Amino acid sequence: MTRHGRLRAEFTAAWHAFLRRRTAVFFTFFFPAIIVVIFGALIQTQPTGGGIFAEPKGYYVAGYLAVVVLFTPLSRVGSTVARHRAGSQFEKLSTTPLSRAEWLLAQSLVNVVVIGVAALLLLALSVLVTGTALALSPATLLVVPLVAVGVVLFCGLGAIIGRVADSQDGVIAASNAIALPLLFLSETFVTPELLPAWFRPALGLSPLTYVARGIRAVTYADATTVVLPNLVIAAVLAAAFFVAGAYAVPQTD
């Protein structure tokens, strides 16, 4: 079987495995949607009122997309690795031509498709529910590669968590412990001006920062950053995390 055939077979298997888990399907789309409803429609932004949500509505679109780009790959891939370890699936995979990198790539591609659909729904929901006006231009299409590289990046990190954690419960706990600080310390919902001056340089240590900056650059008219440097940095980090994640995928149990 060719590499393309192996990837297609594993992608198909992973896709059907996702669809069979109806609870996972529901919360993959429900969780980020409820974030938009709570923060965008109920709390709302107050551009002249100060505080956390003091920016115009368009500023927070990058934060809404960051939620699904961050949480879903970490929990899904991490849980899949832990579940495969518990079921001795990697011992069976080691007898096939499928490599660890190919397995992780197929899992990442499934997540890219799932999260791509979720991101599109979130953009529509942001416009319809919160009345956000997106800065539409040809450059807005760069949201697609930004979301894709972000997903691949956190799929790699999820694979590492799945290897280190001793159970699916451990994966969920570790994923939340990593994701929650990243979500609010990556220029998503909390602006750098609200953080202590000594801490602001540390924002560059979060890989999610570059994804959020890039998305904001092409969806928010008053963005102060440009998209291409952030896209390049995010892509380099995605490649590094993917390699590390592929290495972390067990060959045997």
BELBELHU-V881483 format. One record per helix or strand. SS is the DSSP state (a for helix, b for strand). FROM is the first residue (numbers start at 1). TO is the last residue. Records with the same first field share a line. If there is no record, write none. Layout:
SS = FROM-TO ; FROM-TO
This chain:
a = 3-20 ; 22-43 ; 57-86 ; 89-93 ; 100-130 ; 138-164 ; 168-184 ; 192-194 ; 197-205 ; 207-219 ; 227-248
